[in-house]
Amino acid sequence: MARNRHPEETVNLILNVAFRLFMEKGYEHTSIQDIIDNLGGLSKGAIYHHFKSKEDILEAVTNRMTEDSNELLAAIRDREDLSGKEKLRLMFRNSLLRPVQNDIFQVAPNISNSPGLLFSMMHDTVDEVTPDYILPVFLQGVADGSITTDYPAELAELIMLLANIWLNPMSFDDSPEKVYRKCMVFRQMMQGFGLDIVDEEILNRMYELAVIYDQSK
């Protein structure tokens, strides 16, 4: 029966099964064969028709889980009642506090063992998220005086790479304690740029997510 599904239904089935298994067993302990065994007769060939690897499946699962993230960032970016710095603070806060982040960190692998996935995260950060959502906020901040920098594009890119890659425990398999120390350095750095956007709530949330990741290994 699964073989007669439309392609988008097959993809959804694979992602649904993969997500459930990642949550139950963890990404590292879930094999392609585990996913196949739970697909109701769908063949290995059918999976590889849509996904080249388990990493590709994880990336698709994560993208589906976070598809509302861009809408959230766009909504904040386009508000007319906030300064650039206020928008940046709200972006950080709302992105981290979303409940879906708990699920993401629970299924997350140690991506230092997955260079393709790490490169994909860096590519998305530099070529999509930063120019589309973060840089416009920096440019507005420079214009309205709430952000001071002669290099808004470079600063926006640096901050996003630090936030999405360096602070991310799955990038270097960091302990919650190390993530917290990195967050303290990040806060000091941001304050040096006049961007006091990392408060105690953000610090505690990053530690909480790091604990979720650590416990899921």
Disulfide bonds with the S-S distance in Angstrom:
none
